[in-house]
Amino acid sequence: MPSQPAPTRRTKPCCDSLRQPGIIALGLVVVATAAVAQIPPAASPSPSPIPALRAEARLAIERGLADFRANLLEDAKAEFLKLTQLAPNHPVGWVNLGSVEFRLNQFDDAAEHLRKAIRLDPTAAPAWLTLGIICYQKSDLDGALAALSQAVYLEPNSARNHLYLGVTVRKKGWIDAASDELRKAVELDENYAEAHFNLAVLYLELKPPAIELARRHYLRALELGAAPDADLDRALRQSPETSAEHAENAERR
């Protein structure tokens, strides 16, 4: 909810790291009676197809999701743990269990269970995404890059996937790649406040900073509900104006 040069005259950098987006229900896989077919057996490289869920297992999913939506995370965890016992070879239980554990800040358990889901179904994009975020939060940038790249590969039209990948590659210092990913997130979802905010931060880090582009995306983020950032406000006030030509070049990078 998610180390670099500061714009001119800034005494307290606002961009030591890109703001991490808030995380709500990351990775939760809804599998009701009619949705079981959304996980195709052919997608799994395991020797046997992903098994169908019995009625008791589907009930555990429904209860777990209801608890999750009510913010009863420990209760949700108990239901998804039960699901993994009822259907240990089905990825949905492990994805959901790991996702709830992530919300409970139980990162080691979450990572273990998400990897279990991925072994059962390597196409489980929500598992890759949440695992990548855990790696990022544990400062394992190479692990985060690998997992988030896989999430983007599996779901290239997810703005959230591109945003997190952009945050990660920026942390590694790859400005152009970060810009590409963050712009792709905005392209896929023009109303994505966190993507606009992170683009504003990124544009301020260019040499020279692209002030007008940064201001444009920051104001759009505020319009969409992002919280104001005092350091970013200060940086935009103190930084010199840049030419329209420089702003155009920055947007093309």
Protein Blocks (a to p, Z undefined) as FASTA:
>chain_A
ZZidddehiabdcklbccddddehihiacddfklmmmmcfklpcbfbdcddddfklmmmm
mmmmmmmmnopaklmmmmmmmmmmmmmmbfklmmmmmmmmmmnopaklmmmmmmmmmmmm
mmlmklmmmmmmmmmmnopaklmmmmmmmmmmmmmmbmklmmmmmmmmmmnopaklmmmm
mmmmmmmmmmlmklmmmmmmmmmmpccddfklmmmmmmmmmmnopacdfklmmmmmmpcc
ddfklmmmmmmZZ
